[in-house]
């Protein structure tokens, strides 16, 4: 099992550009999550999907959209990137009790 | 949402020393997990422990749910224990959804 995979690993965008971060899991989990991690802030939830076909906002959803494409895949889209979105982005999936993270995407917006 | 406070924020140990990391939370919880983020950024599950005590090698964790805190013990620390330790909690039902709230972490450096 690959677990949770994310692409790309690194990305540099200019202000105003758009991009989609991809996430996939092969553990047959219903729930998937997107977090961002900034220095000194811990992990903050952007969006989550409790099951295929549903998505909900987390703590910091502004500037992002998500798509739960199927049970395996959950993508995060930045429509018009801003420097404040420079961060490390983590995708996760979980069982009822335990959560597993992908390796992260380091995004820089200039 | 539930507030999660971790202490200390930073910790430096010599190899072989023991340490205790603390996580306080502001409400009753159904789920509590400890994670380790290694220096390469990877987040790894350590324990699922909403109550009671668990041990895994040199690491153990205790959660006293009635008093709203959890402790992570690291014994005979090694340089590979360096990184950031996160506590995350969740309360089911209500408006909280089905998602973990993370503390800001304890940054641990173990020196040779």
Interface residues (C-beta under 8 A of the other chain):
Chain A: X31 X33 X35 X40 X41 X42 X43 X44 X45 X48 X50 X56 X58 X59 X88 X90 X97 X98 X99 X100 X101 X103 X104
Chain B: X1 X31 X33 X35 X41 X42 X43 X44 X45 X48 X86 X88 X97 X98 X99 X100 X101 X102 X103 X104 X105
